[in-house]
């Protein structure tokens, strides 16, 4: 039964993640792009190395993502006044609009999927997954 629960939880996560990513991409920012845009909107302007560190990714990976966002007009690079060799990444108005559209579509998807459950059932899922997360924190601190 534990294996079945694990498989079902994994399958739900993967299907849900793919669906949300596809829906958000249709609004102009995939899940990954929206996360990056939200980070820059919240914390920016930032150097790409700071973004890479925040996400635990290689600087080259983040640079490539930023290149795509800049090509699409969602972020802009400007000179860093404290280091003329470096660039600061900031979000554009189009980037903010992409976040709003992607987040609204993600929320609509969540409302639709979880609308199959009563508030009590949602509470039970929260409780059970919380219990599993607590166990993971005990087993794998950090």
Backbone as CSV, one residue per row, in Angstrom:
resi,resn,N_x,N_y,N_z,CA_x,CA_y,CA_z,C_x,C_y,C_z
1,UNK,0.826,-1.198,0.000,0.000,0.000,0.000,0.869,1.260,0.000
2,UNK,2.017,1.225,0.708,2.897,2.392,0.724,3.454,2.680,-0.668
3,UNK,3.792,1.617,-1.385,4.317,1.801,-2.738,3.244,2.409,-3.638
4,UNK,2.021,1.956,-3.488,0.913,2.511,-4.289,0.711,3.992,-3.968
5,UNK,0.776,4.341,-2.690,0.629,5.750,-2.293,1.768,6.578,-2.891
6,UNK,2.981,6.041,-2.849,4.137,6.739,-3.427,3.951,6.939,-4.922
7,UNK,3.542,5.889,-5.614,3.341,5.968,-7.061,2.255,6.982,-7.417
8,UNK,1.162,6.952,-6.676,0.056,7.872,-6.971,0.452,9.327,-6.707
9,UNK,1.178,9.559,-5.633,1.624,10.913,-5.317,2.587,11.415,-6.398
10,UNK,3.514,10.555,-6.812,4.461,10.912,-7.876,3.718,11.206,-9.179
11,UNK,2.784,10.317,-9.557,2.033,10.509,-10.795,1.229,11.813,-10.764
12,UNK,0.584,12.094,-9.647,-0.172,13.336,-9.536,0.759,14.530,-9.685
13,UNK,1.889,14.493,-9.000,2.847,15.600,-9.082,3.304,15.816,-10.524
14,UNK,3.724,14.747,-11.191,4.246,14.878,-12.553,3.175,15.381,-13.528
15,UNK,1.985,14.790,-13.474,0.909,15.234,-14.361,0.530,16.687,-14.090
16,UNK,0.418,17.017,-12.832,0.024,18.363,-12.449,1.087,19.374,-12.874
17,UNK,2.340,19.039,-12.645,3.428,19.944,-13.013,3.454,20.176,-14.526
18,UNK,3.306,19.102,-15.299,3.280,19.239,-16.760,2.093,20.091,-17.212
19,UNK,0.934,19.856,-16.611,-0.264,20.606,-16.990,-0.108,22.087,-16.649
20,UNK,0.353,22.385,-15.448,0.531,23.786,-15.042,1.566,24.459,-15.931
21,UNK,2.649,23.756,-16.238,3.688,24.316,-17.090,3.127,24.650,-18.472
22,UNK,2.363,23.738,-19.044,1.774,23.945,-20.375,0.786,25.129,-20.356
23,UNK,-0.054,25.176,-19.338,-1.033,26.259,-19.222,-0.336,27.603,-19.040
24,UNK,0.655,27.654,-18.158,1.374,28.909,-17.915,2.142,29.344,-19.162
25,UNK,2.738,28.386,-19.877,3.478,28.718,-21.100,2.540,29.350,-22.123
26,UNK,1.294,28.901,-22.153,0.310,29.476,-23.057,0.014,30.935,-22.752
27,UNK,0.306,31.348,-21.538,0.099,32.743,-21.130,1.378,33.571,-21.234
28,UNK,2.455,32.959,-21.747,3.685,33.716,-21.984,4.841,33.409,-21.062
29,UNK,4.626,32.611,-20.035,5.735,32.293,-19.131,5.520,30.909,-18.542
30,UNK,6.360,29.962,-18.960,6.294,28.617,-18.385,6.527,28.707,-16.879
31,UNK,6.331,27.596,-16.198,6.534,27.568,-14.744,7.943,28.041,-14.392
32,UNK,8.944,27.504,-15.087,10.340,27.865,-14.790,10.596,29.347,-15.086
33,UNK,10.096,29.816,-16.221,10.289,31.221,-16.572,9.570,32.130,-15.578
34,UNK,8.365,31.743,-15.185,7.609,32.557,-14.230,8.326,32.630,-12.886
35,UNK,8.903,31.509,-12.449,9.668,31.520,-11.189,10.828,32.497,-11.267
36,UNK,11.552,32.459,-12.365,12.682,33.358,-12.552,12.212,34.813,-12.612
37,UNK,11.157,35.063,-13.364,10.620,36.421,-13.449,10.154,36.931,-12.090
38,UNK,9.458,36.082,-11.323,8.980,36.496,-10.000,10.147,36.821,-9.075
39,UNK,11.214,36.031,-9.172,12.393,36.274,-8.334,13.017,37.633,-8.678
40,UNK,13.170,37.895,-9.961,13.750,39.170,-10.390,12.828,40.325,-10.001
41,UNK,11.523,40.149,-10.147,10.569,41.200,-9.772,10.650,41.495,-8.274
42,UNK,10.798,40.447,-7.478,10.814,40.593,-6.020,12.155,41.117,-5.508
43,UNK,13.263,40.602,-6.060,14.589,40.876,-5.513,15.439,41.833,-6.351
44,UNK,15.067,42.056,-7.586,15.921,42.740,-8.547,16.059,44.215,-8.308
45,UNK,16.905,44.830,-9.106,17.784,44.265,-10.120,18.896,43.411,-9.499
46,UNK,19.243,42.357,-10.218,20.230,41.395,-9.730,21.228,41.041,-10.820
47,UNK,22.398,40.625,-10.402,23.362,40.034,-11.323,22.939,38.592,-11.573
48,UNK,23.283,38.074,-12.731,22.905,36.693,-13.047,23.559,35.704,-12.092
49,UNK,24.743,36.010,-11.601,25.406,35.104,-10.657,24.625,35.025,-9.337
50,UNK,23.979,36.116,-8.949,23.146,36.114,-7.743,21.895,35.269,-7.963
51,UNK,21.343,35.354,-9.154,20.164,34.552,-9.482,20.540,33.075,-9.472
52,UNK,21.668,32.745,-10.096,22.123,31.353,-10.142,22.312,30.806,-8.736
53,UNK,22.896,31.591,-7.868,23.111,31.168,-6.483,21.787,30.938,-5.762
54,UNK,20.823,31.831,-5.968,19.516,31.691,-5.318,18.795,30.418,-5.739
55,UNK,18.963,30.030,-7.015,18.283,28.856,-7.540,19.129,27.589,-7.460
56,UNK,20.381,27.723,-7.021,21.258,26.557,-6.945,21.575,25.989,-8.319
57,UNK,21.721,26.868,-9.306,21.992,26.436,-10.669,23.323,27.001,-11.148
58,UNK,23.834,26.395,-12.197,25.077,26.881,-12.799,24.827,28.243,-13.441
59,UNK,25.791,29.153,-13.322,25.618,30.478,-13.932,25.286,30.413,-15.425
60,UNK,25.869,29.479,-16.158,25.605,29.370,-17.600,24.129,29.053,-17.865
61,UNK,23.550,28.178,-17.035,22.136,27.817,-17.189,21.255,29.047,-17.021
62,UNK,21.554,29.844,-16.020,20.770,31.047,-15.753,20.989,32.089,-16.848
63,UNK,22.214,32.213,-17.313,22.493,33.163,-18.395,21.682,32.823,-19.636
64,UNK,21.600,31.548,-19.966,20.814,31.129,-21.134,19.329,31.444,-20.939
65,UNK,18.824,31.210,-19.728,17.415,31.524,-19.445,17.176,33.032,-19.553
66,UNK,18.097,33.811,-19.025,17.961,35.271,-19.083,18.047,35.758,-20.525
67,UNK,18.918,35.136,-21.319,19.004,35.493,-22.741,17.632,35.358,-23.410
68,UNK,16.954,34.252,-23.136,15.630,34.025,-23.714,14.613,35.034,-23.226
69,UNK,14.640,35.325,-21.930,13.706,36.308,-21.372,13.962,37.697,-21.947
70,UNK,15.237,38.024,-22.138,15.575,39.330,-22.714,15.133,39.401,-24.179
71,UNK,15.350,38.333,-24.933,14.910,38.287,-26.332,13.407,38.514,-26.455
72,UNK,12.669,37.981,-25.467,11.203,38.125,-25.470,10.728,39.432,-24.838
73,UNK,11.675,40.266,-24.397,11.322,41.564,-23.824,10.782,41.493,-22.406
74,UNK,11.045,40.395,-21.694,10.497,40.221,-20.339,11.446,40.722,-19.247
75,UNK,12.732,40.778,-19.554,13.733,41.363,-18.654,14.652,42.242,-19.493
76,UNK,15.425,43.088,-18.807,16.441,43.885,-19.495,17.728,43.845,-18.678
77,UNK,18.815,43.977,-19.396,20.131,44.054,-18.778,20.599,45.508,-18.837
78,UNK,21.116,45.980,-17.696,21.688,47.325,-17.645,23.039,47.228,-16.952
79,UNK,23.872,48.222,-17.187,25.197,48.237,-16.569,25.068,48.324,-15.051
80,UNK,25.924,47.575,-14.371,25.988,47.642,-12.913,26.870,48.830,-12.554
81,UNK,26.331,49.835,-11.870,27.131,51.019,-11.564,28.343,50.731,-10.669
82,UNK,28.309,49.621,-9.928,29.426,49.312,-9.040,30.498,48.440,-9.701
83,UNK,30.210,47.925,-10.909,31.169,47.072,-11.619,30.833,47.115,-13.105
84,UNK,31.582,47.870,-13.862,31.231,48.081,-15.267,31.294,46.817,-16.107
85,UNK,31.926,45.757,-15.589,31.967,44.486,-16.322,30.680,43.693,-16.146
86,UNK,29.926,43.993,-15.114,28.731,43.211,-14.781,27.457,43.900,-15.285
87,UNK,26.416,43.094,-15.434,25.102,43.590,-15.845,24.089,43.268,-14.759
88,UNK,23.115,44.145,-14.611,22.007,43.914,-13.687,20.784,43.510,-14.496
89,UNK,20.060,42.528,-13.989,18.857,42.026,-14.627,17.658,42.616,-13.902
90,UNK,16.753,43.227,-14.659,15.516,43.749,-14.060,14.345,43.359,-14.952
91,UNK,13.178,43.350,-14.351,11.970,42.936,-15.069,11.372,44.125,-15.817
92,UNK,10.759,43.846,-16.945,10.087,44.876,-17.738,8.580,44.833,-17.454
93,UNK,7.873,45.803,-17.978,6.415,45.793,-17.844,5.827,44.544,-18.506
94,UNK,6.398,44.148,-19.642,5.928,42.927,-20.318,6.179,41.701,-19.440
95,UNK,7.293,41.697,-18.712,7.581,40.596,-17.788,6.571,40.534,-16.658
96,UNK,6.210,41.688,-16.135,5.186,41.727,-15.068,3.845,41.223,-15.598
97,UNK,3.509,41.608,-16.812,2.251,41.152,-17.415,2.276,39.639,-17.631
98,UNK,3.419,39.112,-18.035,3.543,37.655,-18.235,3.356,36.919,-16.912
99,UNK,3.917,37.451,-15.836,3.740,36.842,-14.510,2.262,36.830,-14.141
100,UNK,1.594,37.957,-14.317,0.177,38.057,-13.949,-0.669,37.054,-14.723
101,UNK,-0.435,36.950,-16.020,-1.199,36.015,-16.839,-0.924,34.575,-16.464
102,UNK,0.348,34.260,-16.258,0.723,32.887,-15.906,0.169,32.507,-14.538
103,UNK,0.279,33.397,-13.586,-0.207,33.099,-12.235,-1.729,32.952,-12.207
104,UNK,-2.422,33.790,-12.954,-3.884,33.689,-13.001,-4.308,32.352,-13.604
105,UNK,-3.632,31.924,-14.658,-3.991,30.647,-15.284,-3.636,29.476,-14.376
106,UNK,-2.521,29.598,-13.658,-2.137,28.543,-12.707,-3.182,28.429,-11.597
107,UNK,-3.633,29.564,-11.083,-4.628,29.546,-10.007,-5.949,28.956,-10.486
108,UNK,-6.338,29.274,-11.718,-7.575,28.717,-12.272,-7.466,27.199,-12.390
109,UNK,-6.306,26.707,-12.808,-6.072,25.265,-12.909,-6.173,24.613,-11.526
110,UNK,-5.529,25.206,-10.550,-5.554,24.662,-9.187,-6.993,24.632,-8.662
111,UNK,-7.734,25.707,-8.886,-9.125,25.762,-8.440,-9.957,24.665,-9.089
112,UNK,-9.701,24.419,-10.374,-10.444,23.381,-11.092,-10.112,21.991,-10.548
113,UNK,-8.837,21.685,-10.427,-8.420,20.348,-9.969,-8.851,20.113,-8.526
114,UNK,-8.524,21.030,-7.653,-8.847,20.834,-6.246,-10.314,21.100,-5.942
115,UNK,-11.044,21.619,-6.924,-12.481,21.777,-6.782,-13.198,20.440,-6.685
116,UNK,-12.501,19.354,-7.054,-13.068,18.006,-6.914,-13.110,17.569,-5.454
117,UNK,-12.427,18.309,-4.585,-12.355,17.938,-3.169,-13.118,18.938,-2.304
118,UNK,-13.639,18.434,-1.212,-14.279,19.317,-0.240,-13.180,20.043,0.547
119,UNK,-13.542,21.123,1.233,-12.547,21.791,2.081,-11.940,20.837,3.116
120,UNK,-12.742,19.929,3.635,-12.234,18.966,4.620,-11.214,18.021,3.985
121,UNK,-11.505,17.573,2.755,-10.569,16.688,2.058,-9.259,17.418,1.736
122,UNK,-9.357,18.676,1.346,-8.145,19.469,1.116,-7.341,19.590,2.409
123,UNK,-8.026,19.828,3.500,-7.361,19.904,4.804,-6.659,18.605,5.157
124,UNK,-7.281,17.485,4.821,-6.679,16.181,5.098,-5.422,15.974,4.260
125,UNK,-5.462,16.384,3.014,-4.262,16.280,2.172,-3.142,17.140,2.755
126,UNK,-3.469,18.353,3.141,-2.473,19.243,3.731,-1.866,18.595,4.979
127,UNK,-2.713,18.026,5.812,-2.230,17.388,7.038,-1.307,16.207,6.717
128,UNK,-1.732,15.354,5.788,-0.947,14.157,5.476,0.377,14.495,4.787
129,UNK,0.342,15.395,3.836,1.596,15.760,3.168,2.501,16.523,4.126
130,UNK,1.910,17.299,5.008,2.700,17.959,6.052,3.418,16.947,6.935
131,UNK,2.715,15.884,7.257,3.315,14.828,8.079,4.485,14.165,7.336
132,UNK,4.312,13.922,6.036,5.392,13.346,5.236,6.579,14.312,5.130
133,UNK,6.292,15.594,4.945,7.372,16.582,4.889,8.123,16.668,6.210
134,UNK,7.395,16.583,7.324,8.052,16.566,8.631,9.003,15.375,8.735
135,UNK,8.564,14.207,8.271,9.425,13.018,8.320,10.667,13.210,7.456
136,UNK,10.483,13.792,6.286,11.651,14.056,5.420,12.635,14.996,6.093
137,UNK,12.131,16.035,6.751,13.019,16.968,7.450,13.788,16.258,8.574
138,UNK,13.136,15.319,9.244,13.815,14.555,10.297,14.909,13.683,9.706
139,UNK,14.608,13.043,8.573,15.535,12.098,7.948,16.651,12.788,7.159
140,UNK,16.298,13.916,6.547,17.237,14.619,5.670,17.299,16.096,6.028
141,UNK,17.875,16.426,7.167,17.917,17.842,7.557,18.672,18.673,6.521
142,UNK,18.218,19.927,6.394,18.928,20.859,5.510,18.350,20.947,4.229
